[in-house]
Amino acid sequence: MSVVFIALPVALLLAAAGVAAFIWATRTGQMDDLETPAQRVLLDDDDRVRRGDGE
């Protein structure tokens, strides 16, 4: 029974940290563009260099 007194506050702290991290990520724009990273895999490296996106 004494484990509950340790496990419950730890679980609540972890949940609060997860919610705080999610709120921080959304406010700083981490989730603004969800489409481009998935499509970037499909682009050819030569096309990126010609457009000036690569090195």
N, CA, C, O and CB atoms as a CASP TS submission, in Angstrom:
PFRMAT TS
TARGET T0000
AUTHOR 0000-0000-0000
METHOD Language model
MODEL 1
PARENT N/A
ATOM      1  N   MET     1       0.823  -1.194   0.000  1.00  0.00           N
ATOM      2  CA  MET     1       0.000   0.000   0.000  1.00  0.00           C
ATOM      3  C   MET     1       0.865   1.255   0.000  1.00  0.00           C
ATOM      4  O   MET     1       0.464   2.274  -0.562  1.00  0.00           O
ATOM      5  CB  MET     1      -0.935   0.000   1.203  1.00  0.00           C
ATOM      6  N   SER     2       2.034   1.202   0.615  1.00  0.00           N
ATOM      7  CA  SER     2       2.883   2.388   0.672  1.00  0.00           C
ATOM      8  C   SER     2       3.461   2.743  -0.704  1.00  0.00           C
ATOM      9  O   SER     2       3.887   3.878  -0.918  1.00  0.00           O
ATOM     10  CB  SER     2       4.016   2.171   1.673  1.00  0.00           C
ATOM     11  N   VAL     3       3.480   1.788  -1.633  1.00  0.00           N
ATOM     12  CA  VAL     3       3.972   2.062  -2.986  1.00  0.00           C
ATOM     13  C   VAL     3       3.049   3.051  -3.694  1.00  0.00           C
ATOM     14  O   VAL     3       3.499   3.841  -4.523  1.00  0.00           O
ATOM     15  CB  VAL     3       4.084   0.753  -3.803  1.00  0.00           C
ATOM     16  N   VAL     4       1.771   3.007  -3.368  1.00  0.00           N
ATOM     17  CA  VAL     4       0.805   3.914  -3.986  1.00  0.00           C
ATOM     18  C   VAL     4       1.142   5.365  -3.652  1.00  0.00           C
ATOM     19  O   VAL     4       0.942   6.253  -4.480  1.00  0.00           O
ATOM     20  CB  VAL     4      -0.625   3.579  -3.523  1.00  0.00           C
ATOM     21  N   PHE     5       1.647   5.606  -2.459  1.00  0.00           N
ATOM     22  CA  PHE     5       1.981   6.972  -2.058  1.00  0.00           C
ATOM     23  C   PHE     5       3.191   7.518  -2.819  1.00  0.00           C
ATOM     24  O   PHE     5       3.405   8.730  -2.859  1.00  0.00           O
ATOM     25  CB  PHE     5       2.250   7.022  -0.564  1.00  0.00           C
ATOM     26  N   ILE     6       3.968   6.638  -3.411  1.00  0.00           N
ATOM     27  CA  ILE     6       5.106   7.057  -4.230  1.00  0.00           C
ATOM     28  C   ILE     6       4.727   7.046  -5.713  1.00  0.00           C
ATOM     29  O   ILE     6       5.067   7.974  -6.446  1.00  0.00           O
ATOM     30  CB  ILE     6       6.324   6.136  -3.978  1.00  0.00           C
ATOM     31  N   ALA     7       4.033   6.012  -6.150  1.00  0.00           N
ATOM     32  CA  ALA     7       3.726   5.837  -7.563  1.00  0.00           C
ATOM     33  C   ALA     7       2.724   6.871  -8.075  1.00  0.00           C
ATOM     34  O   ALA     7       2.857   7.355  -9.199  1.00  0.00           O
ATOM     35  CB  ALA     7       3.190   4.447  -7.802  1.00  0.00           C
ATOM     36  N   LEU     8       1.742   7.207  -7.276  1.00  0.00           N
ATOM     37  CA  LEU     8       0.721   8.150  -7.726  1.00  0.00           C
ATOM     38  C   LEU     8       1.287   9.551  -7.959  1.00  0.00           C
ATOM     39  O   LEU     8       1.017  10.119  -9.017  1.00  0.00           O
ATOM     40  CB  LEU     8      -0.404   8.216  -6.712  1.00  0.00           C
ATOM     41  N   PRO     9       2.049  10.142  -7.048  1.00  0.00           N
ATOM     42  CA  PRO     9       2.632  11.461  -7.338  1.00  0.00           C
ATOM     43  C   PRO     9       3.618  11.435  -8.516  1.00  0.00           C
ATOM     44  O   PRO     9       3.678  12.386  -9.297  1.00  0.00           O
ATOM     45  CB  PRO     9       3.339  11.991  -6.099  1.00  0.00           C
ATOM     46  N   VAL    10       4.376  10.366  -8.640  1.00  0.00           N
ATOM     47  CA  VAL    10       5.306  10.261  -9.768  1.00  0.00           C
ATOM     48  C   VAL    10       4.534  10.205 -11.084  1.00  0.00           C
ATOM     49  O   VAL    10       4.917  10.854 -12.058  1.00  0.00           O
ATOM     50  CB  VAL    10       6.209   9.012  -9.620  1.00  0.00           C
ATOM     51  N   ALA    11       3.457   9.438 -11.116  1.00  0.00           N
ATOM     52  CA  ALA    11       2.637   9.338 -12.319  1.00  0.00           C
ATOM     53  C   ALA    11       2.002  10.685 -12.652  1.00  0.00           C
ATOM     54  O   ALA    11       1.941  11.068 -13.820  1.00  0.00           O
ATOM     55  CB  ALA    11       1.550   8.265 -12.142  1.00  0.00           C
ATOM     56  N   LEU    12       1.534  11.397 -11.647  1.00  0.00           N
ATOM     57  CA  LEU    12       0.937  12.711 -11.880  1.00  0.00           C
ATOM     58  C   LEU    12       1.976  13.716 -12.374  1.00  0.00           C
ATOM     59  O   LEU    12       1.678  14.536 -13.243  1.00  0.00           O
ATOM     60  CB  LEU    12       0.277  13.227 -10.599  1.00  0.00           C
ATOM     61  N   LEU    13       3.177  13.661 -11.837  1.00  0.00           N
ATOM     62  CA  LEU    13       4.246  14.551 -12.304  1.00  0.00           C
ATOM     63  C   LEU    13       4.634  14.249 -13.751  1.00  0.00           C
ATOM     64  O   LEU    13       4.849  15.170 -14.540  1.00  0.00           O
ATOM     65  CB  LEU    13       5.476  14.423 -11.398  1.00  0.00           C
ATOM     66  N   LEU    14       4.724  12.977 -14.100  1.00  0.00           N
ATOM     67  CA  LEU    14       5.042  12.610 -15.475  1.00  0.00           C
ATOM     68  C   LEU    14       3.940  13.046 -16.439  1.00  0.00           C
ATOM     69  O   LEU    14       4.227  13.526 -17.535  1.00  0.00           O
ATOM     70  CB  LEU    14       5.262  11.104 -15.581  1.00  0.00           C
ATOM     71  N   ALA    15       2.695  12.883 -16.037  1.00  0.00           N
ATOM     72  CA  ALA    15       1.580  13.315 -16.881  1.00  0.00           C
ATOM     73  C   ALA    15       1.594  14.833 -17.051  1.00  0.00           C
ATOM     74  O   ALA    15       1.373  15.332 -18.154  1.00  0.00           O
ATOM     75  CB  ALA    15       0.234  12.858 -16.278  1.00  0.00           C
ATOM     76  N   ALA    16       1.852  15.568 -15.974  1.00  0.00           N
ATOM     77  CA  ALA    16       1.915  17.026 -16.061  1.00  0.00           C
ATOM     78  C   ALA    16       3.080  17.468 -16.940  1.00  0.00           C
ATOM     79  O   ALA    16       2.955  18.439 -17.686  1.00  0.00           O
ATOM     80  CB  ALA    16       2.044  17.641 -14.662  1.00  0.00           C
ATOM     81  N   ALA    17       4.208  16.772 -16.862  1.00  0.00           N
ATOM     82  CA  ALA    17       5.352  17.100 -17.720  1.00  0.00           C
ATOM     83  C   ALA    17       5.024  16.843 -19.185  1.00  0.00           C
ATOM     84  O   ALA    17       5.433  17.617 -20.051  1.00  0.00           O
ATOM     85  CB  ALA    17       6.587  16.284 -17.308  1.00  0.00           C
ATOM     86  N   GLY    18       4.305  15.790 -19.473  1.00  0.00           N
ATOM     87  CA  GLY    18       3.896  15.502 -20.847  1.00  0.00           C
ATOM     88  C   GLY    18       2.953  16.545 -21.398  1.00  0.00           C
ATOM     89  O   GLY    18       3.089  16.964 -22.547  1.00  0.00           O
ATOM     90  N   VAL    19       1.999  16.968 -20.591  1.00  0.00           N
ATOM     91  CA  VAL    19       1.065  18.016 -21.012  1.00  0.00           C
ATOM     92  C   VAL    19       1.804  19.334 -21.214  1.00  0.00           C
ATOM     93  O   VAL    19       1.542  20.050 -22.180  1.00  0.00           O
ATOM     94  CB  VAL    19      -0.064  18.190 -19.974  1.00  0.00           C
ATOM     95  N   ALA    20       2.721  19.658 -20.313  1.00  0.00           N
ATOM     96  CA  ALA    20       3.495  20.901 -20.448  1.00  0.00           C
ATOM     97  C   ALA    20       4.365  20.868 -21.701  1.00  0.00           C
ATOM     98  O   ALA    20       4.482  21.881 -22.391  1.00  0.00           O
ATOM     99  CB  ALA    20       4.375  21.127 -19.202  1.00  0.00           C
ATOM    100  N   ALA    21       4.975  19.729 -22.006  1.00  0.00           N
ATOM    101  CA  ALA    21       5.791  19.612 -23.214  1.00  0.00           C
ATOM    102  C   ALA    21       4.936  19.751 -24.468  1.00  0.00           C
ATOM    103  O   ALA    21       5.366  20.368 -25.443  1.00  0.00           O
ATOM    104  CB  ALA    21       6.532  18.272 -23.229  1.00  0.00           C
ATOM    105  N   PHE    22       3.743  19.190 -24.456  1.00  0.00           N
ATOM    106  CA  PHE    22       2.848  19.313 -25.601  1.00  0.00           C
ATOM    107  C   PHE    22       2.416  20.762 -25.807  1.00  0.00           C
ATOM    108  O   PHE    22       2.405  21.252 -26.936  1.00  0.00           O
ATOM    109  CB  PHE    22       1.621  18.418 -25.415  1.00  0.00           C
ATOM    110  N   ILE    23       2.064  21.443 -24.731  1.00  0.00           N
ATOM    111  CA  ILE    23       1.656  22.850 -24.832  1.00  0.00           C
ATOM    112  C   ILE    23       2.820  23.710 -25.327  1.00  0.00           C
ATOM    113  O   ILE    23       2.627  24.585 -26.170  1.00  0.00           O
ATOM    114  CB  ILE    23       1.149  23.370 -23.464  1.00  0.00           C
ATOM    115  N   TRP    24       4.023  23.467 -24.807  1.00  0.00           N
ATOM    116  CA  TRP    24       5.197  24.214 -25.265  1.00  0.00           C
ATOM    117  C   TRP    24       5.445  23.976 -26.754  1.00  0.00           C
ATOM    118  O   TRP    24       5.742  24.918 -27.489  1.00  0.00           O
ATOM    119  CB  TRP    24       6.442  23.815 -24.449  1.00  0.00           C
ATOM    120  N   ALA    25       5.327  22.731 -27.201  1.00  0.00           N
ATOM    121  CA  ALA    25       5.589  22.410 -28.595  1.00  0.00           C
ATOM    122  C   ALA    25       4.584  23.072 -29.523  1.00  0.00           C
ATOM    123  O   ALA    25       4.952  23.539 -30.601  1.00  0.00           O
ATOM    124  CB  ALA    25       5.570  20.911 -28.798  1.00  0.00           C
ATOM    125  N   THR    26       3.339  23.118 -29.125  1.00  0.00           N
ATOM    126  CA  THR    26       2.346  23.743 -29.988  1.00  0.00           C
ATOM    127  C   THR    26       2.494  25.261 -30.000  1.00  0.00           C
ATOM    128  O   THR    26       2.272  25.887 -31.036  1.00  0.00           O
ATOM    129  CB  THR    26       0.943  23.360 -29.541  1.00  0.00           C
ATOM    130  N   ARG    27       2.854  25.849 -28.900  1.00  0.00           N
ATOM    131  CA  ARG    27       3.014  27.308 -28.862  1.00  0.00           C
ATOM    132  C   ARG    27       4.247  27.790 -29.607  1.00  0.00           C
ATOM    133  O   ARG    27       4.255  28.911 -30.116  1.00  0.00           O
ATOM    134  CB  ARG    27       3.083  27.779 -27.435  1.00  0.00           C
ATOM    135  N   THR    28       5.286  26.971 -29.683  1.00  0.00           N
ATOM    136  CA  THR    28       6.511  27.387 -30.365  1.00  0.00           C
ATOM    137  C   THR    28       6.518  26.988 -31.834  1.00  0.00           C
ATOM    138  O   THR    28       7.526  27.180 -32.514  1.00  0.00           O
ATOM    139  CB  THR    28       7.717  26.793 -29.673  1.00  0.00           C
ATOM    140  N   GLY    29       5.425  26.442 -32.336  1.00  0.00           N
ATOM    141  CA  GLY    29       5.314  26.147 -33.755  1.00  0.00           C
ATOM    142  C   GLY    29       5.908  24.827 -34.192  1.00  0.00           C
ATOM    143  O   GLY    29       6.185  24.652 -35.379  1.00  0.00           O
ATOM    144  N   GLN    30       6.116  23.896 -33.290  1.00  0.00           N
ATOM    145  CA  GLN    30       6.708  22.616 -33.651  1.00  0.00           C
ATOM    146  C   GLN    30       5.762  21.773 -34.506  1.00  0.00           C
ATOM    147  O   GLN    30       6.211  20.871 -35.213  1.00  0.00           O
ATOM    148  CB  GLN    30       7.096  21.851 -32.398  1.00  0.00           C
ATOM    149  N   MET    31       4.471  22.051 -34.451  1.00  0.00           N
ATOM    150  CA  MET    31       3.492  21.234 -35.167  1.00  0.00           C
ATOM    151  C   MET    31       2.792  22.017 -36.264  1.00  0.00           C
ATOM    152  O   MET    31       1.687  21.656 -36.669  1.00  0.00           O
ATOM    153  CB  MET    31       2.466  20.680 -34.200  1.00  0.00           C
ATOM    154  N   ASP    32       3.413  23.079 -36.751  1.00  0.00           N
ATOM    155  CA  ASP    32       2.779  23.893 -37.777  1.00  0.00           C
ATOM    156  C   ASP    32       2.732  23.202 -39.135  1.00  0.00           C
ATOM    157  O   ASP    32       1.706  23.249 -39.813  1.00  0.00           O
ATOM    158  CB  ASP    32       3.501  25.204 -37.904  1.00  0.00           C
ATOM    159  N   ASP    33       3.811  22.570 -39.537  1.00  0.00           N
ATOM    160  CA  ASP    33       3.891  21.957 -40.856  1.00  0.00           C
ATOM    161  C   ASP    33       4.069  20.457 -40.713  1.00  0.00           C
ATOM    162  O   ASP    33       5.179  19.976 -40.482  1.00  0.00           O
ATOM    163  CB  ASP    33       5.045  22.564 -41.677  1.00  0.00           C
ATOM    164  N   LEU    34       2.991  19.731 -40.847  1.00  0.00           N
ATOM    165  CA  LEU    34       3.042  18.275 -40.682  1.00  0.00           C
ATOM    166  C   LEU    34       3.209  17.546 -42.009  1.00  0.00           C
ATOM    167  O   LEU    34       3.518  16.354 -42.015  1.00  0.00           O
ATOM    168  CB  LEU    34       1.784  17.786 -39.991  1.00  0.00           C
ATOM    169  N   GLU    35       3.009  18.241 -43.148  1.00  0.00           N
ATOM    170  CA  GLU    35       3.049  17.586 -44.445  1.00  0.00           C
ATOM    171  C   GLU    35       4.443  17.567 -45.058  1.00  0.00           C
ATOM    172  O   GLU    35       4.839  16.544 -45.616  1.00  0.00           O
ATOM    173  CB  GLU    35       2.099  18.263 -45.383  1.00  0.00           C
ATOM    174  N   THR    36       5.192  18.644 -44.977  1.00  0.00           N
ATOM    175  CA  THR    36       6.469  18.752 -45.671  1.00  0.00           C
ATOM    176  C   THR    36       7.495  17.709 -45.230  1.00  0.00           C
ATOM    177  O   THR    36       8.145  17.134 -46.103  1.00  0.00           O
ATOM    178  CB  THR    36       7.033  20.120 -45.463  1.00  0.00           C
ATOM    179  N   PRO    37       7.691  17.422 -43.937  1.00  0.00           N
ATOM    180  CA  PRO    37       8.691  16.416 -43.586  1.00  0.00           C
ATOM    181  C   PRO    37       8.403  15.041 -44.183  1.00  0.00           C
ATOM    182  O   PRO    37       9.335  14.315 -44.528  1.00  0.00           O
ATOM    183  CB  PRO    37       8.784  16.300 -42.095  1.00  0.00           C
ATOM    184  N   ALA    38       7.156  14.682 -44.306  1.00  0.00           N
ATOM    185  CA  ALA    38       6.820  13.389 -44.893  1.00  0.00           C
ATOM    186  C   ALA    38       7.080  13.380 -46.391  1.00  0.00           C
ATOM    187  O   ALA    38       7.449  12.343 -46.942  1.00  0.00           O
ATOM    188  CB  ALA    38       5.364  13.042 -44.615  1.00  0.00           C
ATOM    189  N   GLN    39       6.896  14.515 -47.062  1.00  0.00           N
ATOM    190  CA  GLN    39       7.109  14.585 -48.503  1.00  0.00           C
ATOM    191  C   GLN    39       8.576  14.802 -48.856  1.00  0.00           C
ATOM    192  O   GLN    39       8.983  14.521 -49.984  1.00  0.00           O
ATOM    193  CB  GLN    39       6.269  15.696 -49.097  1.00  0.00           C
ATOM    194  N   ARG    40       9.365  15.290 -47.927  1.00  0.00           N
ATOM    195  CA  ARG    40      10.768  15.562 -48.187  1.00  0.00           C
ATOM    196  C   ARG    40      11.534  14.286 -48.526  1.00  0.00           C
ATOM    197  O   ARG    40      12.540  14.334 -49.234  1.00  0.00           O
ATOM    198  CB  ARG    40      11.398  16.247 -46.986  1.00  0.00           C
ATOM    199  N   VAL    41      11.061  13.144 -48.022  1.00  0.00           N
ATOM    200  CA  VAL    41      11.707  11.864 -48.309  1.00  0.00           C
ATOM    201  C   VAL    41      11.575  11.530 -49.786  1.00  0.00           C
ATOM    202  O   VAL    41      12.449  10.880 -50.359  1.00  0.00           O
ATOM    203  CB  VAL    41      11.101  10.739 -47.450  1.00  0.00           C
ATOM    204  N   LEU    42      10.493  11.970 -50.401  1.00  0.00           N
ATOM    205  CA  LEU    42      10.230  11.624 -51.789  1.00  0.00           C
ATOM    206  C   LEU    42      11.007  12.492 -52.775  1.00  0.00           C
ATOM    207  O   LEU    42      11.115  12.133 -53.947  1.00  0.00           O
ATOM    208  CB  LEU    42       8.759  11.739 -52.069  1.00  0.00           C
ATOM    209  N   LEU    43      11.552  13.622 -52.331  1.00  0.00           N
ATOM    210  CA  LEU    43      12.277  14.516 -53.224  1.00  0.00           C
ATOM    211  C   LEU    43      13.644  13.934 -53.568  1.00  0.00           C
ATOM    212  O   LEU    43      14.302  13.308 -52.737  1.00  0.00           O
ATOM    213  CB  LEU    43      12.431  15.904 -52.587  1.00  0.00           C
ATOM    214  N   ASP    44      14.042  14.154 -54.789  1.00  0.00           N
ATOM    215  CA  ASP    44      15.359  13.725 -55.239  1.00  0.00           C
ATOM    216  C   ASP    44      16.407  14.716 -54.752  1.00  0.00           C
ATOM    217  O   ASP    44      16.146  15.919 -54.720  1.00  0.00           O
ATOM    218  CB  ASP    44      15.403  13.594 -56.780  1.00  0.00           C
ATOM    219  N   ASP    45      17.568  14.242 -54.378  1.00  0.00           N
ATOM    220  CA  ASP    45      18.628  15.132 -53.916  1.00  0.00           C
ATOM    221  C   ASP    45      19.066  16.093 -55.010  1.00  0.00           C
ATOM    222  O   ASP    45      19.389  17.245 -54.719  1.00  0.00           O
ATOM    223  CB  ASP    45      19.820  14.323 -53.429  1.00  0.00           C
ATOM    224  N   ASP    46      19.083  15.644 -56.267  1.00  0.00           N
ATOM    225  CA  ASP    46      19.477  16.512 -57.372  1.00  0.00           C
ATOM    226  C   ASP    46      18.500  17.664 -57.528  1.00  0.00           C
ATOM    227  O   ASP    46      18.916  18.784 -57.824  1.00  0.00           O
ATOM    228  CB  ASP    46      19.568  15.718 -58.674  1.00  0.00           C
ATOM    229  N   ASP    47      17.213  17.413 -57.338  1.00  0.00           N
ATOM    230  CA  ASP    47      16.215  18.480 -57.445  1.00  0.00           C
ATOM    231  C   ASP    47      16.421  19.526 -56.360  1.00  0.00           C
ATOM    232  O   ASP    47      16.238  20.718 -56.604  1.00  0.00           O
ATOM    233  CB  ASP    47      14.796  17.902 -57.357  1.00  0.00           C
ATOM    234  N   ARG    48      16.796  19.094 -55.174  1.00  0.00           N
ATOM    235  CA  ARG    48      17.004  20.032 -54.074  1.00  0.00           C
ATOM    236  C   ARG    48      18.200  20.931 -54.342  1.00  0.00           C
ATOM    237  O   ARG    48      18.178  22.113 -53.999  1.00  0.00           O
ATOM    238  CB  ARG    48      17.198  19.279 -52.760  1.00  0.00           C
ATOM    239  N   VAL    49      19.256  20.374 -54.959  1.00  0.00           N
ATOM    240  CA  VAL    49      20.454  21.167 -55.248  1.00  0.00           C
ATOM    241  C   VAL    49      20.157  22.189 -56.334  1.00  0.00           C
ATOM    242  O   VAL    49      20.613  23.330 -56.252  1.00  0.00           O
ATOM    243  CB  VAL    49      21.625  20.257 -55.676  1.00  0.00           C
ATOM    244  N   ARG    50      19.398  21.795 -57.351  1.00  0.00           N
ATOM    245  CA  ARG    50      19.052  22.707 -58.425  1.00  0.00           C
ATOM    246  C   ARG    50      18.177  23.860 -57.947  1.00  0.00           C
ATOM    247  O   ARG    50      18.294  24.982 -58.440  1.00  0.00           O
ATOM    248  CB  ARG    50      18.352  21.958 -59.526  1.00  0.00           C
ATOM    249  N   ARG    51      17.304  23.583 -56.989  1.00  0.00           N
ATOM    250  CA  ARG    51      16.429  24.630 -56.473  1.00  0.00           C
ATOM    251  C   ARG    51      17.124  25.495 -55.453  1.00  0.00           C
ATOM    252  O   ARG    51      16.608  26.554 -55.094  1.00  0.00           O
ATOM    253  CB  ARG    51      15.193  24.027 -55.867  1.00  0.00           C
ATOM    254  N   GLY    52      18.281  25.078 -54.974  1.00  0.00           N
ATOM    255  CA  GLY    52      19.010  25.866 -54.001  1.00  0.00           C
ATOM    256  C   GLY    52      18.743  25.481 -52.558  1.00  0.00           C
ATOM    257  O   GLY    52      19.170  26.184 -51.643  1.00  0.00           O
ATOM    258  N   ASP    53      18.034  24.361 -52.336  1.00  0.00           N
ATOM    259  CA  ASP    53      17.728  23.939 -50.965  1.00  0.00           C
ATOM    260  C   ASP    53      18.880  23.170 -50.336  1.00  0.00           C
ATOM    261  O   ASP    53      19.009  23.141 -49.113  1.00  0.00           O
ATOM    262  CB  ASP    53      16.469  23.083 -50.945  1.00  0.00           C
ATOM    263  N   GLY    54      19.711  22.553 -51.149  1.00  0.00           N
ATOM    264  CA  GLY    54      20.781  21.725 -50.607  1.00  0.00           C
ATOM    265  C   GLY    54      22.100  22.466 -50.595  1.00  0.00           C
ATOM    266  O   GLY    54      22.160  23.678 -50.805  1.00  0.00           O
ATOM    267  N   GLU    55      23.152  21.712 -50.345  1.00  0.00           N
ATOM    268  CA  GLU    55      24.468  22.327 -50.296  1.00  0.00           C
ATOM    269  C   GLU    55      25.089  22.437 -51.656  1.00  0.00           C
ATOM    270  O   GLU    55      26.207  22.937 -51.786  1.00  0.00           O
ATOM    271  CB  GLU    55      25.370  21.555 -49.395  1.00  0.00           C
TER
END
